[in-house]
Amino acid sequence: MSERPSEPGVVYPVPPTAAAVSVFRPLKAQMDQYCRTERSLRAAFAQFDAVYDETRRQEEPAFTLLVGSTAIGDTLEAAVDACREELLTAQPGGGRPVEHLVEALDRDMRLLSRGTHQRTIYQHTVRAHQPTLAYIEQVVAAGAEVRTLAEVFERVIICDRKVAFIPVSDDRGAAALEVRHPAVVRFLAQTFDRDWARCIPVDEQSVAHRSPAVISDTQRTILQAIVAGETDESIARRLGMSRRSVAVHVRRVSEQLGSRSRGQLGYLIATSGVLDDNPG
């Protein structure tokens, strides 16, 4: 409806399409304003995105996959050479190959000579591996700390609590993950510290002799694994021992408890009370 100026108070019908124009005109103006505002904001955020993307490109990635022993070795050597305050390493699997020990000794002596604090966790079985013991003796004399544990959760190397290296699979030489995410590195370092508190130190007196505490810890872990139903092969892999050594332990316990089967042995261990007295 519309009203003529010459006839105030009198209205006449108009086409709905004409009426719609007058109704939608202010709405369209508002929509146009919103569209202009949207374009302006998008342009501003696009500039922020460019700055953000450029900053992220300059940052080191949180995770980097390293494939192959050469890439792993070169990256690890660079990280350790850059380490200034603290190097933490956990090395499962028992005694290490001689060629690895030669490389590690040269690298670690350089590290220790500049005052970097080094702590390393091995499994108890290295105490019977002469090449590893010779390496330990030299780094301990240079200021490193070495301790052993019956079971080490996994291999890890942490430099200054800023970058860590962990294996990607059981084949530790095939691929590794370089970790720089602060939360993940912090978690790995705290896990190391908890294991470190449970370890038995390796000093000059214990290098040549396996203490009763070490033997007891190893035996207890084997007995617990038997109760849990693990095979000799599985136990050997966890403890860095040979399957034959595990079999010897199992045979001795079987003879002591009078067991005639693996199932009976697990039951006798669990009910005999030998695991009740927690050492230490």
C-alpha positions in Angstrom: 0.0 0.0 0.0 1.2 3.6 -0.7 -0.1 7.0 0.2 -0.3 10.0 -2.2 0.9 13.4 -1.0 -2.1 15.1 -2.5 -4.5 12.8 -0.7 -3.3 12.4 2.8 -4.9 9.5 4.7 -5.8 7.7 1.5 -3.8 4.6 0.5 -3.8 2.7 -2.7 -2.6 -0.9 -3.4 0.7 -1.4 -5.2 2.3 -4.5 -6.7 3.9 -6.8 -4.1 7.2 -6.8 -6.0 7.3 -3.0 -5.7 6.5 -3.1 -2.0 9.3 -5.8 -1.6 11.9 -3.4 -3.1 11.2 -0.8 -0.4 11.2 -3.5 2.3 14.4 -5.2 1.2 16.4 -2.1 0.3 17.6 -1.4 3.9 18.2 -5.2 4.4 20.3 -5.3 1.3 22.3 -2.2 2.4 23.0 -4.0 5.7 24.0 -7.2 3.9 26.3 -5.2 1.6 27.9 -3.7 4.7 28.4 -7.1 6.2 30.0 -8.3 3.0 32.4 -5.4 3.0 33.2 -6.0 6.6 33.8 -9.7 5.9 36.1 -9.0 3.0 38.0 -6.5 5.1 38.4 -9.1 7.9 39.4 -11.8 5.5 42.1 -9.6 4.1 43.4 -8.8 7.6 43.5 -12.5 8.6 45.2 -13.4 5.4 48.0 -11.1 6.4 48.2 -12.8 9.8 48.2 -16.2 8.1 51.1 -15.2 6.0 53.1 -14.1 9.1 52.1 -17.3 11.0 53.0 -19.6 8.1 56.4 -17.9 7.7 57.1 -18.2 11.4 56.2 -21.9 11.4 58.4 -22.5 8.4 61.3 -21.0 10.4 60.6 -23.2 13.4 62.1 -26.7 13.8 59.5 -29.4 13.3 58.1 -31.1 16.4 58.7 -34.6 14.9 61.2 -35.7 12.2 61.4 -39.2 10.8 65.0 -40.4 10.3 65.3 -43.4 7.9 68.5 -45.4 7.7 71.6 -45.7 9.9 73.4 -42.9 8.2 70.7 -40.3 8.7 70.2 -41.4 12.3 73.9 -41.4 13.1 74.6 -38.0 11.5 71.6 -36.3 13.1 72.3 -37.9 16.5 76.0 -36.9 16.4 75.0 -33.3 15.6 72.5 -33.2 18.5 75.0 -34.6 21.0 77.8 -32.3 19.8 75.4 -29.4 20.4 74.5 -30.7 23.9 75.8 -28.4 26.6 74.1 -29.2 29.9 72.8 -32.8 30.1 72.7 -36.0 28.1 70.4 -38.8 29.1 70.5 -42.2 27.4 68.7 -45.5 28.0 70.2 -48.5 26.2 68.3 -51.7 26.4 69.4 -55.0 25.0 72.4 -56.0 27.1 76.0 -55.6 25.9 76.5 -53.3 22.9 78.4 -54.2 19.7 82.1 -53.2 19.9 81.9 -50.9 16.9 79.1 -49.0 18.5 81.0 -48.7 21.7 84.0 -47.2 19.9 81.9 -44.6 18.2 80.1 -43.8 21.5 83.3 -43.5 23.5 84.8 -40.9 21.2 81.6 -38.9 21.2 81.0 -39.2 24.9 84.5 -38.3 25.9 84.2 -35.0 23.9 80.9 -34.4 25.6 82.3 -35.0 29.1 85.4 -32.9 28.5 83.3 -29.8 28.1 81.5 -30.4 31.4 78.2 -31.8 30.1 76.5 -34.1 32.7 75.9 -37.5 31.3 73.6 -40.2 32.8 73.1 -43.6 31.1 70.9 -46.6 32.0 71.8 -50.1 30.9 70.4 -53.5 31.8 72.0 -55.6 34.4 73.3 -58.0 31.8 76.0 -55.5 30.7 77.8 -56.3 33.9 78.8 -59.6 32.3 79.8 -58.0 28.9 83.5 -57.0 29.0 83.5 -54.6 26.0 80.6 -52.6 27.5 82.2 -52.7 31.0 85.5 -51.3 29.5 83.5 -48.5 27.9 81.6 -47.8 31.2 84.8 -47.7 33.2 86.3 -45.0 30.9 83.2 -42.8 30.8 82.7 -43.1 34.6 86.3 -42.1 35.2 85.6 -39.0 33.0 82.6 -38.0 35.1 79.6 -39.8 33.6 77.1 -41.7 35.8 76.0 -45.2 34.8 73.3 -47.3 36.4 71.7 -50.6 35.5 68.2 -52.0 35.7 66.7 -55.4 35.1 64.4 -54.1 32.4 64.7 -50.8 30.4 61.5 -49.6 28.8 63.0 -48.6 25.5 66.0 -46.9 23.9 66.0 -43.1 24.3 68.5 -40.3 23.9 67.7 -36.9 25.3 69.9 -33.8 24.8 69.4 -30.8 27.2 65.8 -31.9 27.6 65.1 -30.1 24.3 65.4 -32.9 21.7 65.0 -36.7 22.1 65.5 -39.6 19.8 63.4 -42.8 20.0 63.3 -45.9 17.7 60.3 -46.3 15.4 60.3 -50.1 15.5 62.0 -53.1 17.1 64.6 -52.8 14.4 66.2 -49.8 16.0 68.7 -49.1 13.2 66.1 -48.9 10.5 64.4 -45.7 11.5 64.2 -43.3 14.4 62.0 -40.3 15.4 63.6 -37.0 16.3 61.3 -35.4 18.9 61.3 -31.7 19.7 57.8 -31.2 21.0 58.4 -29.8 24.6 55.6 -31.9 26.2 56.8 -35.2 24.7 60.4 -34.5 25.5 59.4 -33.6 29.1 57.4 -36.9 29.4 60.4 -38.9 28.1 62.8 -37.2 30.5 60.5 -37.8 33.5 60.2 -41.5 32.5 64.0 -41.7 32.4 64.2 -40.0 35.9 61.7 -42.5 37.4 63.8 -45.4 36.0 67.0 -43.8 37.2 65.8 -43.7 40.7 65.2 -47.5 40.7 68.6 -48.3 39.1 71.7 -49.7 40.8 74.9 -47.6 40.2 77.9 -48.9 38.4 81.1 -47.7 40.1 84.7 -48.8 40.1 84.0 -51.4 42.7 81.0 -53.0 40.9 82.6 -53.0 37.4 84.4 -56.2 38.1 81.7 -57.9 40.2 78.0 -58.4 40.0 76.5 -57.4 43.3 73.9 -59.6 45.1 71.4 -56.8 44.5 71.8 -57.0 40.8 71.5 -60.8 40.8 68.4 -60.6 43.0 66.8 -58.0 40.8 67.4 -60.0 37.6 66.1 -63.2 39.2 63.0 -61.5 40.6 62.2 -60.1 37.2 62.5 -63.5 35.6 60.3 -65.1 38.3 57.7 -62.5 37.8 57.7 -63.1 34.1 57.3 -66.8 34.6 54.3 -66.2 36.8 52.9 -64.0 34.0 53.3 -66.8 31.6 56.0 -65.4 29.4 58.3 -67.7 27.4 62.1 -67.9 27.8 62.5 -66.1 24.5 60.2 -63.2 25.5 62.1 -62.9 28.9 65.5 -62.9 27.2 64.4 -60.1 24.8 63.1 -58.0 27.6 66.2 -58.4 29.9 68.8 -58.3 27.2 70.0 -61.8 28.0 70.5 -64.9 25.9 67.7 -67.4 25.9 70.1 -70.0 27.2 70.8 -67.8 30.3 67.2 -67.5 31.0 66.7 -71.3 30.6 69.4 -71.8 33.2 67.6 -69.6 35.7 64.3 -71.3 35.0 65.9 -74.8 35.5 67.5 -73.8 38.8 64.2 -72.5 40.2 62.3 -75.6 38.9 64.8 -77.8 40.7 64.5 -75.8 43.9 60.7 -75.8 44.0 60.3 -79.4 42.6 58.4 -78.3 39.5 57.7 -80.7 36.7 56.1 -78.3 34.2 56.1 -74.6 33.3 52.5 -74.2 34.5 53.3 -75.8 37.8 56.4 -73.7 38.1 54.4 -70.5 37.7 52.0 -71.6 40.4 54.7 -72.6 42.8 56.5 -69.3 42.4 53.3 -67.4 43.0 52.4 -69.4 46.1 55.8 -70.1 47.6 56.3 -66.5 48.9 59.6 -66.0 47.1 58.3 -62.8 45.5 56.8 -61.4 48.7 60.1 -60.0 50.1 60.7 -56.9 48.0 64.5 -56.3 47.9 65.8 -52.8 48.7 
